[in-house]
Each structure stands twice: as C-alpha cells, then as structure tokens.
Amino acid sequence: MTLFGIISKGGYVMILIGIALFVGIFIVVERLLYFKKARLDYDAFMKEIKAWLLDGDIGKALESARYYDTPVSRTVMAGLVHFEEGQENVAKAMQSAAKREIKGLESGFGSLATVVAISPMLGFFGTVTGMIKAFMKIQVLGGGVNPSQLAGGIWEALVTTAGGLGVGIIFLIFYNWFVDKVRESALEMEKAGNEMESIVKSMEGKWK
C-alpha cells in the first residue's frame, strides 16, 4: 500500500491535519529564510563598529551597521544615531530597537504553536471518530463481525493518531529551535547594548 493510500484511510480528519501540516511548513520555511538573513558574525561586527568609533568616525560606523541589516546591527544602529547624546539616550534607543527586533524575530510563533498544539488533538479526534465507526459497525451487525469489517474504523483511529502526533512532534522541534535562535539574538543585542554604553562613557566629549 502506498503512503497516499495509508493517509486516505484516515478519512476527513486527515484533511484537517494536512491543512495544519501545510500551515506549519509555510511558517517554518518563512522563518528559516528570515533567520538565515539575520545571521551575523557578532564579534567581527562589533570589532568593526568599535574601530570606527574609537577613530571618532560615527558616520562610518553607521554605514557599517546599515550594510549588515540584521536585527543586531539595526539595534546597534539605533544606538549610533544617538551616540553623541550620551549613555542614557543610547541605552534607551537600543532597548526600544531591541524590543522591535525581538517582536519581528518571534513573528509567526503564535501560529506555529497553534499547529503544534492542535495537530495531536486532531489526531485524537480522529481516534475517537474511528472507534465510533467501529462500534457502530458492531451494533449494526448485531455483534456478529469479523476483524475485516471493523478495519475501516480502526484504520481511521490509528492513521489519524499517527498523523497528528507526527505533525505535532516535527513542528515542536522547529518551534524550540526558533525560540533558541531568538534567545541568542536577544543576548547579542543585550551584549551590544552594554558594549555601546561602555564606549559612549569612555568617549564622552572626545568625538569629532
């Protein structure tokens, strides 16, 4: 029996699980592309920014941050815009930018979490409907049934359970991985904020 043949045994509930699957795939692909674009060699980037700032050239530092165009670099750029306004303004600007960037990084997480939660529930729903069909068959035939007559309901129960759990497990793995990536970016933004504040404090009144 082909994979499609097995899936078709799950009945209409498998259509709902299939919809959840395609929604999850769409979100995962979109997030993977986003995180790929958001990758940044943090140490090399901050070394470059520090070099320009220590040289007193805020304009070049801004150009570098704008060139990378990642959540971390955009957060640093927000601080650079207010670099000459002092440590407090730089901190506020970077904190505000970091909140916006984290919100962007977490885009789609709610929908993906819904797919993770609802897929096993749909699978168990299919289990119940499948068993209902099996017991209805027993009642209709007055108890005189053989296993082949119950196979349809049992197929539906088992296939939908496996399908729902499979979809839920796959996207739970992706969800947790994305959460870890957001946490890494948030830590880098916090680290960049601390480094920028330190540079501002050490250079107050020294820039060109």
C-alpha positions in Angstrom: 0.0 0.0 0.0 1.3 3.5 -0.9 1.7 6.3 1.6 -1.2 8.2 0.0 -3.3 5.0 0.4 -2.5 4.8 4.0 -3.2 8.5 4.6 -6.5 8.2 2.8 -7.6 5.6 5.4 -7.6 8.4 8.0 -10.8 9.9 6.5 -11.8 13.6 6.6 -9.8 14.3 9.8 -6.6 13.7 7.8 -7.6 16.7 5.6 -7.6 18.9 8.7 -4.2 17.5 9.8 -3.0 18.1 6.3 -4.0 21.8 6.5 -2.2 22.1 9.8 0.9 20.5 8.1 0.9 23.0 5.2 0.4 25.9 7.5 3.3 24.7 9.6 5.5 24.2 6.6 4.8 27.7 5.3 5.7 29.3 8.7 8.9 27.2 9.1 10.2 28.0 5.6 9.5 31.7 6.1 11.2 31.7 9.5 14.2 29.7 8.2 14.7 32.3 5.4 14.3 35.1 7.9 16.9 33.6 10.4 19.3 32.9 7.6 19.2 36.6 6.6 19.5 37.6 10.3 22.8 35.7 10.8 25.7 37.8 11.8 29.3 37.3 13.0 28.8 39.3 16.2 32.4 39.5 17.2 33.6 40.7 13.8 30.8 43.1 13.5 31.3 44.8 16.9 35.1 44.9 16.3 34.4 46.9 13.1 32.0 49.2 14.9 34.4 49.8 17.8 37.2 50.6 15.4 35.2 53.3 13.7 34.0 54.8 16.9 37.4 54.8 18.5 38.6 56.6 15.4 35.9 59.1 16.0 34.0 58.4 12.8 30.4 57.8 13.7 29.3 58.1 10.1 31.4 55.1 9.0 30.1 53.1 12.0 26.5 53.9 10.9 27.3 52.8 7.3 28.7 49.5 8.6 25.6 48.8 10.7 23.3 49.7 7.9 25.2 47.5 5.5 24.7 44.3 7.6 21.0 44.9 8.0 20.3 42.3 10.7 18.3 42.6 14.0 21.5 43.0 16.0 23.1 45.6 13.6 19.8 47.5 13.4 19.8 47.7 17.2 23.3 49.0 17.2 22.5 51.5 14.5 19.7 52.8 16.7 22.2 53.5 19.4 24.7 55.0 17.0 22.1 57.6 15.9 22.1 58.9 19.5 25.8 58.3 20.1 26.6 61.9 20.8 23.6 62.4 23.1 25.2 60.4 25.9 25.0 57.0 27.5 21.4 57.2 28.7 19.9 58.1 25.3 22.0 55.4 23.6 20.7 52.8 26.1 17.0 53.9 25.7 17.3 53.9 21.9 18.9 50.4 21.8 16.4 48.9 24.3 13.5 50.2 22.2 15.0 48.9 19.0 15.7 45.5 20.6 12.1 45.1 21.6 11.0 45.8 18.0 13.6 43.4 16.6 12.6 40.6 19.0 9.0 41.1 18.1 10.0 40.6 14.4 12.1 37.5 15.2 9.1 36.0 17.0 6.7 36.7 14.1 4.6 33.5 13.3 5.5 31.8 16.6 1.8 32.0 17.8 0.6 30.3 14.7 3.3 27.7 14.8 2.5 27.0 18.5 -1.2 26.5 17.5 -0.2 24.0 14.8 1.9 22.1 17.5 -1.0 22.1 19.9 -3.8 21.3 17.6 -2.3 18.6 15.5 -2.2 15.9 18.2 -5.7 17.0 19.3 -7.0 16.4 15.7 -5.2 13.0 15.8 -7.0 12.0 18.9 -10.3 13.4 17.5 -9.8 11.0 14.6 -9.1 8.2 17.0 -12.5 8.8 18.6 -14.4 9.1 15.3 -12.7 5.9 14.1 -13.6 3.9 17.1 -17.2 5.3 17.0 -17.4 3.9 13.4 -16.1 0.6 14.5 -18.6 0.2 17.4 -21.4 1.4 15.1 -20.5 -1.4 12.8 -20.6 -3.9 15.6 -24.1 -2.6 16.6 -25.4 -2.7 13.0 -24.2 -6.2 12.5 -25.6 -7.3 15.9 -22.2 -8.3 17.3 -21.5 -10.9 14.6 -18.5 -9.2 13.0 -15.0 -10.2 11.9 -11.9 -8.1 12.1 -12.1 -7.1 8.4 -15.5 -5.4 8.9 -14.0 -3.3 11.7 -10.8 -2.5 9.8 -12.1 0.9 8.4 -12.8 2.4 11.8 -9.6 1.0 13.2 -7.6 2.3 10.3 -9.0 5.8 10.8 -8.2 5.7 14.5 -4.6 4.6 14.1 -3.7 6.7 11.0 -5.1 10.0 12.4 -3.4 9.4 15.7 0.0 8.8 14.0 -0.5 11.7 11.6 -1.5 14.2 14.3 1.4 13.2 16.6 3.9 13.2 13.8 3.0 16.7 12.6 3.0 18.0 16.2 6.4 16.5 17.0 8.0 17.8 13.8 6.9 21.4 14.4 7.6 21.3 18.1 11.3 20.6 17.2 11.3 23.6 14.8 9.5 25.8 17.4 12.0 25.1 20.1 14.9 25.7 17.7 13.4 29.1 16.7 13.0 30.0 20.3 16.7 29.3 20.9 17.6 31.5 17.9 15.6 34.3 19.3 17.2 33.9 22.7 20.7 34.0 21.1 19.8 37.2 19.2 18.4 38.8 22.4 21.6 38.0 24.3 23.7 39.5 21.5 21.5 42.7 21.5 22.0 43.0 25.3 25.7 42.4 24.9 25.9 45.0 22.2 24.0 47.5 24.3 26.4 47.0 27.2 29.4 47.4 24.9 28.0 50.5 23.3 27.2 52.1 26.6 30.8 51.4 27.7 32.2 53.1 24.5 30.0 56.1 24.9 31.0 56.6 28.5 34.7 56.3 27.7 34.5 58.7 24.7 32.1 61.4 26.0 33.5 64.8 24.7 36.1 63.1 22.5 34.3 62.5 19.2 35.0 64.7 16.2 
